[in-house]
Amino acid sequence: MNEERQLIDGYLDGELTRDDERRLAEWLAADREHVCQFVRETQLHRQIRETMLARRFQADTLATVARVAREPWPWPVRALAQLFAWPWAPALRRAWLPLTACVALVAGLGVWWFGPTMGEPVLAEVPAGGVTVERAGQTIAATVGMRLQFADVLRTGTNSLTITYAPEKTRVALQPGTTLKLLPWLKGKRFDLGKGKIEAVVARQRPFRPLVVTTAQAEARVLGTEFTLAATTNATRLEVTEGKVKLTRKSDYAAVKVPAGHYAVAVDGTELTAQPFTGSILREYWTNVLGEYFVTFLTSHPDFPDHPTGREYLKKFEGPSHWGKNYGARIRGYVHPPLTGAYTFWIASGDGGELFLSPDDNPESKVQIGYANGTALHEWTKDQGQRSSAITLVAGRKYYIEALQKQGKGDDHLAVAWQQPGREREVIPGEYLSPPESKTKDKKR
């Protein structure tokens, strides 16, 4: 048994000398974990004593407590007793060590609460070439182990890098094409994200010293979590994996707390809300639906739309190929535009296909914007009707989208593509899609 355990046992048994009491007080003040150990031992001792008092050992136990009460007081209590009325002295004697423990605990909490942020920013993962640091008007190559200073500007080019704050477990990863400036961190970690994307794992920060990332449109404030923040010329997108992050839009100071599994987009002129993560869209299918080409064979089926044969979730807006014959399918959910601007949509289908889009998130407001009749896989330009007109969508909002497919005996496939402002045409990726809420049900057409 070590010396500290003997001191605790001696205190609980009332057998400490003055020197022992002094050593125990010094040991408690040296480390917050010592206080926790002392409290655990005291609580265990109290539980054992209460059990003994309830049984046949009650008389002996009470006699022992009375004997301890008659022993001389420790020297700190004698000094304190002179400052207080004598009737309080016995209570002070019993309480002096717990009071010492409380003082030590409060002191430790004070250091944790008001102490400086742990660790300094250091470059931990830097690929060879392509990453630079602008410091005091000079541009230098980033290297592993480089200690960063406030006002440093990091540019990743075509590579990426990671900032760490050891021994704290905070990590900030800069993706390719990112510009990040370090701001003074006297009141906590501060960054200015000019463009690009960062992915951060943030250890719990000191109260009143949150990690803050500002962009042209918004400010993200966090005490400890895991998140991704992306900035473009007109929008800021926040995705939260763990914890909760407060996102504030600069233009009107609208704010939203984004929980885990949600995202929010800060862009002028839209409601700032937290939305569930994107990544998939719902596909429902009905087997044994006879007929060729015409979607009406599906929509007139007695099981449509409320009783599909089965359902699955797709990672992009494209159904399976060579899946079957004589069936119908519906792919539906929400599309989340990353930029505000004009979008164009296309549909391609092995037999008959129709594409619908709502001007908002209400499925009842959907209108047909395209159709296809027997195209090859990803053949977007066979018929003029496959392409929609230019449709203005607003970043930060979601829009209900739906595609219907009627497949006969030919090669089966269904896909929907779009062209974002300033981008090339592509099948709509899952990162811009989300499935409908479980309560969402369309009325039978």
TORMAR-914017 format. One record per residue (C-alpha): x, y, z; residue number from 1; residue in three letters. Coordinates in steps of 0.1 Angstrom, whole numbers, plus 5000, padded with zeros to 4 digits. Each point is the difference from the previous one (the first is absolute). Example, Ala and Ser with C-alpha at 12.3 -4.5 7.8 and 13.67 -1.06 7.14 Angstrom:
BEGIN
REC  east  north    up  seq  type
REC  5123   4955  5078    1   ALA
REC  5014   5034  4993    2   SER
// end
This chain:
BEGIN
REC  east  north    up  seq  type
REC  5000   5000  5000    1   MET
REC  5015   5034  4990    2   ASN
REC  5004   5029  5023    3   GLU
REC  4971   5020  4986    4   GLU
REC  4976   4971  5005    5   ARG
REC  5013   4997  5036    6   GLN
REC  4993   5037  5005    7   LEU
REC  4965   4997  4988    8   ILE
REC  4993   4970  5021    9   ASP
REC  5015   5017  5030   10   GLY
REC  4977   5030  4995   11   TYR
REC  4970   4978  4996   12   LEU
REC  5010   4981  5032   13   ASP
REC  5009   5032  5019   14   GLY
REC  5036   4990  5005   15   GLU
REC  5020   5027  4983   16   LEU
REC  5027   5019  5017   17   THR
REC  5005   5037  4994   18   ARG
REC  5028   4993  4975   19   ASP
REC  4977   4975  4983   20   ASP
REC  4972   5025  4997   21   GLU
REC  5024   5025  4985   22   ARG
REC  5013   4975  4974   23   ARG
REC  4964   4990  4991   24   LEU
REC  4990   5036  4994   25   ALA
REC  5030   5006  4978   26   GLU
REC  4993   4968  4980   27   TRP
REC  4964   5011  4994   28   LEU
REC  5010   5034  4988   29   ALA
REC  5026   4986  4976   30   ALA
REC  4977   4983  4975   31   ASP
REC  4963   5001  4992   32   ARG
REC  5000   4962  4996   33   GLU
REC  5012   4997  5036   34   HIS
REC  4968   5018  5011   35   VAL
REC  4979   4976  4979   36   CYS
REC  5017   4970  5016   37   GLN
REC  4995   5015  5035   38   PHE
REC  4963   5006  4993   39   VAL
REC  4995   4964  4988   40   ARG
REC  5016   4986  5031   41   GLU
REC  4980   5022  5023   42   THR
REC  4967   4991  4983   43   GLN
REC  5009   4963  5002   44   LEU
REC  5009   5004  5037   45   HIS
REC  4967   5018  5007   46   ARG
REC  4980   4972  4983   47   GLN
REC  5017   4973  5020   48   ILE
REC  4995   5020  5032   49   ARG
REC  4963   5004  4993   50   GLU
REC  4997   4963  4994   51   THR
REC  5017   4992  5032   52   MET
REC  4979   5025  5020   53   LEU
REC  4969   4981  4988   54   ALA
REC  5012   4967  5013   55   ARG
REC  5013   4985  5032   56   ARG
REC  5032   5019  4999   57   PHE
REC  4982   5033  5006   58   GLN
REC  5010   5004  5036   59   ALA
REC  5037   4994  4993   60   ASP
REC  5000   5023  4970   61   THR
REC  4984   5029  5020   62   LEU
REC  5026   4995  5027   63   ALA
REC  5028   5003  4975   64   THR
REC  4985   5032  4985   65   VAL
REC  4997   5015  5035   66   ALA
REC  5036   4991  5007   67   ARG
REC  5012   5017  4968   68   VAL
REC  4979   5031  5009   69   ALA
REC  5020   5003  5033   70   ARG
REC  5034   5000  4984   71   GLU
REC  5019   5032  4997   72   PRO
REC  4991   5022  4971   73   TRP
REC  5025   5005  4971   74   PRO
REC  5020   5032  5001   75   TRP
REC  4981   5017  4971   76   PRO
REC  4967   4994  5018   77   VAL
REC  5014   5015  5033   78   ARG
REC  5010   5031  4981   79   ALA
REC  4967   5003  4983   80   LEU
REC  4981   4994  5032   81   ALA
REC  5014   5032  5015   82   GLN
REC  4982   5019  4972   83   LEU
REC  4966   4984  5006   84   PHE
REC  4977   4994  5029   85   ALA
REC  5011   4969  5020   86   TRP
REC  4967   4981  4994   87   PRO
REC  5010   4996  4964   88   TRP
REC  5034   4985  5008   89   ALA
REC  4990   4963  4999   90   PRO
REC  4984   5005  4966   91   ALA
REC  5031   5018  4987   92   LEU
REC  5022   4971  5011   93   ARG
REC  4979   4975  4981   94   ARG
REC  4999   5022  4969   95   ALA
REC  5035   5012  4996   96   TRP
REC  5013   4974  4977   97   LEU
REC  4969   5000  4977   98   PRO
REC  5003   5038  5000   99   LEU
REC  5036   4997  4989  100   THR
REC  4989   4976  4973  101   ALA
REC  4974   5024  4988  102   CYS
REC  5025   5028  4998  103   VAL
REC  5024   4979  4980  104   ALA
REC  4972   4989  4977  105   LEU
REC  4988   5036  4995  106   VAL
REC  5036   5010  4992  107   ALA
REC  5004   4973  4975  108   GLY
REC  4967   5009  4983  109   LEU
REC  5011   5036  4999  110   GLY
REC  5032   4991  4982  111   VAL
REC  4979   4979  4975  112   TRP
REC  4973   5027  4997  113   TRP
REC  5022   5031  4995  114   PHE
REC  5033   4985  4990  115   GLY
REC  5014   5005  4965  116   PRO
REC  4991   4979  4970  117   THR
REC  5022   4969  4999  118   MET
REC  5025   4994  4973  119   GLY
REC  5014   5021  4971  120   GLU
REC  4990   4996  4963  121   PRO
REC  5025   4978  4983  122   VAL
REC  5000   4986  4964  123   LEU
REC  4998   4962  5005  124   ALA
REC  4992   4986  4965  125   GLU
REC  5015   5019  4971  126   VAL
REC  5005   4984  4965  127   PRO
REC  5031   5008  4980  128   ALA
REC  4995   5033  4981  129   GLY
REC  4970   5020  4992  130   GLY
REC  4992   5013  5035  131   VAL
REC  5012   5035  5010  132   THR
REC  4999   5023  5030  133   VAL
REC  4998   5037  4996  134   GLU
REC  5017   5017  5030  135   ARG
REC  5010   5036  5004  136   ALA
REC  4997   5007  4963  137   GLY
REC  5021   4969  4990  138   GLN
REC  4989   4967  4985  139   THR
REC  5018   4969  5014  140   ILE
REC  4995   4963  4994  141   ALA
REC  4980   4982  5027  142   ALA
REC  5019   4972  5018  143   THR
REC  4991   4974  5026  144   VAL
REC  5005   5013  5035  145   GLY
REC  4998   5036  4990  146   MET
REC  4986   5021  5029  147   ARG
REC  4974   5024  4987  148   LEU
REC  4995   5036  5011  149   GLN
REC  4969   5022  5000  150   PHE
REC  4995   5019  4967  151   ALA
REC  5016   4970  4981  152   ASP
REC  4980   4992  4968  153   VAL
REC  5000   4964  4988  154   LEU
REC  4994   4991  4964  155   ARG
REC  4996   4963  4991  156   THR
REC  5000   5002  4962  157   GLY
REC  4994   4965  4986  158   THR
REC  5011   4983  5033  159   ASN
REC  4987   4999  5036  160   SER
REC  5014   5005  5034  161   LEU
REC  4992   4995  5037  162   THR
REC  5004   5023  5030  163   ILE
REC  5002   4985  5035  164   THR
REC  5001   5014  5035  165   TYR
REC  5017   4973  5021  166   ALA
REC  4996   4990  5027  167   PRO
REC  4964   5011  4993  168   GLU
REC  4984   4977  4974  169   LYS
REC  4987   5028  4978  170   THR
REC  5007   4994  4963  171   ARG
REC  4992   5023  4971  172   VAL
REC  5004   4985  4965  173   ALA
REC  5001   5023  4970  174   LEU
REC  4988   4985  4967  175   GLN
REC  5015   5009  4966  176   PRO
REC  4993   5035  4987  177   GLY
REC  4996   5015  5035  178   THR
REC  5011   5033  5014  179   THR
REC  5000   5003  5038  180   LEU
REC  5013   5029  5022  181   LYS
REC  5009   4995  5036  182   LEU
REC  4987   5029  5022  183   LEU
REC  5012   5009  5035  184   PRO
REC  4991   4972  5024  185   TRP
REC  5002   5018  5033  186   LEU
REC  4963   4994  5005  187   LYS
REC  5000   4966  4983  188   GLY
REC  5008   4985  4966  189   LYS
REC  4989   5024  4972  190   ARG
REC  5001   4994  4962  191   PHE
REC  4989   5018  4969  192   ASP
REC  4990   4977  4972  193   LEU
REC  5004   5019  4968  194   GLY
REC  4990   4971  4977  195   LYS
REC  5001   4962  4998  196   GLY
REC  4991   4974  5027  197   LYS
REC  5013   4990  5034  198   ILE
REC  4992   4969  5021  199   GLU
REC  5005   5004  5037  200   ALA
REC  5000   4978  5031  201   VAL
REC  4999   5024  5030  202   VAL
REC  5007   4989  5035  203   ALA
REC  4980   5017  5028  204   ARG
REC  5011   5036  5001  205   GLN
REC  5002   5023  5031  206   ARG
REC  4968   5018  5009  207   PRO
REC  4999   5035  4983  208   PHE
REC  5028   4988  4977  209   ARG
REC  4982   4982  4971  210   PRO
REC  5015   4991  4967  211   LEU
REC  4986   5025  4975  212   VAL
REC  5002   4998  4962  213   VAL
REC  4988   5030  4979  214   THR
REC  4993   5001  4963  215   THR
REC  4987   5028  4977  216   ALA
REC  4964   4990  5009  217   GLN
REC  5000   4985  5035  218   ALA
REC  5017   4991  5033  219   GLU
REC  5002   4965  5015  220   ALA
REC  5005   4998  5037  221   ARG
REC  5008   4967  5019  222   VAL
REC  5012   4988  5034  223   LEU
REC  5007   4964  4989  224   GLY
REC  4987   4979  4971  225   THR
REC  5007   4987  4965  226   GLU
REC  4990   5020  4970  227   PHE
REC  5006   5010  4964  228   THR
REC  4999   5035  4988  229   LEU
REC  5001   5010  4963  230   ALA
REC  5000   5035  4986  231   ALA
REC  4993   5012  4965  232   THR
REC  4995   5035  4986  233   THR
REC  4963   5002  5010  234   ASN
REC  4994   4973  5026  235   ALA
REC  5014   4983  5031  236   THR
REC  4990   4963  5007  237   ARG
REC  5004   4985  5034  238   LEU
REC  4997   4962  5006  239   GLU
REC  5001   4987  5036  240   VAL
REC  5010   4964  5008  241   THR
REC  5002   5002  5038  242   GLU
REC  4989   5025  5026  243   GLY
REC  4984   5033  4990  244   LYS
REC  5012   5031  4982  245   VAL
REC  4985   5035  5000  246   LYS
REC  4999   5016  4965  247   LEU
REC  4993   5037  4997  248   THR
REC  4994   5018  4967  249   ARG
REC  5019   5033  4999  250   LYS
REC  4975   5019  4978  251   SER
REC  4971   4999  5025  252   ASP
REC  5015   4982  5031  253   TYR
REC  4975   4972  4995  254   ALA
REC  5013   4969  5019  255   ALA
REC  4993   4963  5003  256   VAL
REC  5014   4972  5021  257   LYS
REC  5008   4971  4977  258   VAL
REC  5000   4966  5018  259   PRO
REC  5018   4968  4991  260   ALA
REC  4988   4985  4967  261   GLY
REC  4988   5033  4986  262   HIS
REC  5013   5028  4978  263   TYR
REC  4991   5037  4993  264   ALA
REC  5008   5024  4972  265   VAL
REC  5005   5037  5007  266   ALA
REC  4991   5020  4969  267   VAL
REC  4982   5034  4997  268   ASP
REC  4963   5000  4994  269   GLY
REC  4991   4965  5014  270   THR
REC  4989   4986  5033  271   GLU
REC  5029   4988  5021  272   LEU
REC  4990   4965  5012  273   THR
REC  5016   4967  5009  274   ALA
REC  4992   4972  4976  275   GLN
REC  5007   4962  5002  276   PRO
REC  5031   4987  4983  277   PHE
REC  4999   4994  4962  278   THR
REC  5014   4969  4984  279   GLY
REC  4972   4979  4986  280   SER
REC  4966   5000  4983  281   ILE
REC  4971   4975  5003  282   LEU
REC  4991   4975  4972  283   ARG
REC  4967   4981  5002  284   GLU
REC  4991   4973  4975  285   TYR
REC  4969   4980  4989  286   TRP
REC  5004   4966  4983  287   THR
REC  4977   4983  4975  288   ASN
REC  4989   5033  4985  289   VAL
REC  4992   4991  4964  290   LEU
REC  5002   5024  4970  291   GLY
REC  5026   5018  4980  292   GLU
REC  5014   5036  5001  293   TYR
REC  4970   5018  5016  294   PHE
REC  5004   5011  5036  295   VAL
REC  4962   4999  5003  296   THR
REC  5003   4962  5003  297   PHE
REC  5017   5006  5033  298   LEU
REC  4979   5029  5013  299   THR
REC  4968   4981  4993  300   SER
REC  5012   4968  5018  301   HIS
REC  4978   4993  5031  302   PRO
REC  5031   4998  5023  303   ASP
REC  5014   5034  4989  304   PHE
REC  5011   5021  5018  305   PRO
REC  4995   4987  5036  306   ASP
REC  5009   4963  4997  307   HIS
REC  5033   4995  4981  308   PRO
REC  5014   4965  4997  309   THR
REC  5032   5012  5016  310   GLY
REC  5023   5030  5006  311   ARG
REC  5036   5009  5002  312   GLU
REC  5023   5031  5003  313   TYR
REC  5022   5011  4971  314   LEU
REC  5033   5019  5004  315   LYS
REC  4993   5020  4969  316   LYS
REC  4970   5008  4978  317   PHE
REC  5003   4968  4979  318   GLU
REC  4982   4968  5003  319   GLY
REC  5015   4965  4993  320   PRO
REC  5005   4987  4965  321   SER
REC  4990   4965  4987  322   HIS
REC  4979   4997  5032  323   TRP
REC  4968   4984  4986  324   GLY
REC  4971   5001  4976  325   LYS
REC  4964   5012  5002  326   ASN
REC  5004   5022  5030  327   TYR
REC  4995   5036  5011  328   GLY
REC  5022   5022  5022  329   ALA
REC  4998   5033  5018  330   ARG
REC  5032   5019  5012  331   ILE
REC  4991   5029  5022  332   ARG
REC  5014   5023  5027  333   GLY
REC  5016   5034  5002  334   TYR
REC  5027   5018  4981  335   VAL
REC  5022   5025  5018  336   HIS
REC  5016   5025  4977  337   PRO
REC  5035   5011  5012  338   PRO
REC  4999   5033  4981  339   LEU
REC  4973   5025  4991  340   THR
REC  4995   5002  4963  341   GLY
REC  4985   4984  4969  342   ALA
REC  4999   4962  4998  343   TYR
REC  4991   4977  4971  344   THR
REC  4988   4964  5004  345   PHE
REC  5000   4969  4977  346   TRP
REC  4984   4966  5002  347   ILE
REC  5010   4968  4982  348   ALA
REC  4979   4968  5002  349   SER
REC  5001   4965  4984  350   GLY
REC  4962   5002  4992  351   ASP
REC  4977   5027  5014  352   GLY
REC  5012   5026  5025  353   GLY
REC  4986   5033  5014  354   GLU
REC  5018   5026  5022  355   LEU
REC  4982   5023  5025  356   PHE
REC  5013   5029  5021  357   LEU
REC  4983   5022  5026  358   SER
REC  5007   5037  5004  359   PRO
REC  5003   4993  5038  360   ASP
REC  5002   4969  5023  361   ASP
REC  4963   4992  4996  362   ASN
REC  4994   4968  4979  363   PRO
REC  4965   5012  4991  364   GLU
REC  5015   5030  4981  365   SER
REC  5020   4979  4976  366   LYS
REC  4999   5006  4962  367   VAL
REC  5013   4980  4971  368   GLN
REC  5033   5013  4986  369   ILE
REC  5011   4972  4977  370   GLY
REC  4992   4966  4985  371   TYR
REC  5019   4972  4982  372   ALA
REC  4989   4972  4976  373   ASN
REC  5025   4971  4994  374   GLY
REC  5035   5016  5003  375   THR
REC  5033   4983  5004  376   ALA
REC  5018   5002  5034  377   LEU
REC  5009   5037  5007  378   HIS
REC  4988   5010  4966  379   GLU
REC  4988   5035  5009  380   TRP
REC  4993   5016  4966  381   THR
REC  4980   4974  4980  382   LYS
REC  4967   5020  5004  383   ASP
REC  4995   5037  5008  384   GLN
REC  4976   4992  5028  385   GLY
REC  5028   4983  5021  386   GLN
REC  5013   5035  5009  387   ARG
REC  4984   5025  5023  388   SER
REC  5000   5037  4996  389   SER
REC  5024   5020  5022  390   ALA
REC  4986   5000  5035  391   ILE
REC  5012   5024  5027  392   THR
REC  5008   4983  5033  393   LEU
REC  5011   5016  5033  394   VAL
REC  5028   4986  5021  395   ALA
REC  4989   4991  5035  396   GLY
REC  4966   4988  4989  397   ARG
REC  4988   4965  4990  398   LYS
REC  4978   4991  4972  399   TYR
REC  4978   4969  4995  400   TYR
REC  5010   4980  4970  401   ILE
REC  4986   4968  4985  402   GLU
REC  5005   4977  4971  403   ALA
REC  4977   4973  4988  404   LEU
REC  5010   4970  4979  405   GLN
REC  4980   4974  4981  406   LYS
REC  5021   4971  4987  407   GLN
REC  4988   4973  4975  408   GLY
REC  5022   4974  4985  409   LYS
REC  5029   5021  4987  410   GLY
REC  5033   5010  5018  411   ASP
REC  4990   5018  5032  412   ASP
REC  5016   5031  5015  413   HIS
REC  4990   5034  5014  414   LEU
REC  5022   5030  5008  415   ALA
REC  4996   5037  5006  416   VAL
REC  5028   5025  4994  417   ALA
REC  5004   5037  5006  418   TRP
REC  5023   5028  4992  419   GLN
REC  5009   5024  5028  420   GLN
REC  5009   5037  4993  421   PRO
REC  5034   5000  4984  422   GLY
REC  5004   4962  5002  423   ARG
REC  4998   4970  4976  424   GLU
REC  4970   4977  4997  425   ARG
REC  5001   4970  5024  426   GLU
REC  4976   4974  5015  427   VAL
REC  4989   5018  5032  428   ILE
REC  5023   4988  5028  429   PRO
REC  4987   4988  5034  430   GLY
REC  5016   5028  5018  431   GLU
REC  4973   5023  4986  432   TYR
REC  4971   4976  5006  433   LEU
REC  4980   4989  5031  434   SER
REC  4971   4975  5003  435   PRO
REC  4965   5011  5008  436   PRO
REC  4989   5001  5036  437   GLU
REC  4981   4969  5011  438   SER
REC  4968   5020  5004  439   LYS
REC  5001   5012  4963  440   THR
REC  4975   4982  4978  441   LYS
REC  4988   5011  4966  442   ASP
REC  4964   4998  4992  443   LYS
REC  4992   4975  4973  444   LYS
REC  5001   5016  4966  445   ARG
// end
